[in-house]
Amino acid sequence: MPKLKTHKGITSRFKLTARGKVVAGRPGRRHLLAHRRAKTMRKLRRQRALAPAQARVLRPFLS
């Protein structure tokens, strides 16, 4: 089976940690931010680790 090319759209949205987890930024940080609570904005700053099932699908496209 041939190697898969790295999918550039996936590499811009997801990153691999040193331990191999797939992390992604949180949605909801583009516009209409003035009415959001400070607590919400703090939580949106952090990245999230994907579920193992989602990570299994994306990992071949990242390497």
Buried (B, 14 or more C-beta within 10 A) or exposed (E): EEEEEEBEEBEEEBEBEEEEEBBBBEEEEEEEEEEEEEEEEEEBEEEEEBEEEEBEEBBEBBE
